[in-house]
Amino acid sequence: MTKNYEQLIQELIDLLMHETASDLHLSAGRLPFIRVSGELIPLSKYQVFTPEDVFGILRVISADAVSYTHLRAHETKANLVCRLL
């Protein structure tokens, strides 16, 4: 079954806003995390993301021209750190 990444990223962004989180951390092989008041909180209602999930979300973000900070040098391409601006 194909995942709806547009719906998923919108749900994650809505959650960020509701929780007044500053960051969304996505990494293959891990749960998504949000940063609230400096603390990383796992989003256990979601499954562990696959590389395909992270790339699917990245494609949606890129297509919608939503800004993301950067991929850090020590991270793989399958890791993405998004910051609400």
N, C-alpha and C positions, 0 to 999 in steps of 0.2 A: 504494500500500500504506500502510495506517495504521500509525504507529509506536506501540509500547507504551511510553508515557512513564513509567508506573509502574515497569516493569522497568528503563528507562534511568536514572531517578533513583536507584533502589536500587543499581544497578551503580556509579554515580558516588559514592554515599555509602559503599559498601563500599570503593571505591578510596581515598576520603579517609581512612577509618579505617586501612586497610592502610599508607598512606604517611604517616600521622600529619600530614595536611595540616590547616591551620586554615581555609582558605577554598576555595570553589568559585566560579569566575567564569564566568558564562554570558552570552554576547552574540551577538545575531544578526549573521551575517556573519563570525564568528570561530570558531576551535576553542575548546572549553572549556579552562580553565586551573585548576590548583590552586596554592595557595600552601603551600610547604614551607620552613620555616626562613626565612621572609621572601622567598623567591624564587618568582616566578611560573613555572610549568612548563606548557607546552602539552601537552594530551592528544591526541597525534597519531594515536592509534588510532581516534579519532572523526572524523566528517566535520564540516565547518563547519556550525554551527547556523543554521537559517533562523529568521525571526521566529515562524513556526508552532511550531517546536521549542521555542523559549524560552517561548512562551505555553503550550504543552502541558505543559511541565515545571512552570511556575508554577501551572497549574490543579491538578496532582497535589499539589504542595507545599501549596497553599492548602487543598485538600480534606482533606489529612491533618493539617492544623494544625501543620505543621513551621514553626518560626520562621525568618524571614529578616530580615536587618538593615534594609535600606531600598533604595529606588531613589534614587540621588544626583541632585541637581538637574541636573547636566550630562549625565546619561544619558537615553536615550529609554526608553519603556516596554518596548521589546524587550530591554533590558539588565537583568540581574539579578545581584546579588552575594549569595551565600548564605554564612553563617558557621555552622559547627558550634558549638553552645553547650555 
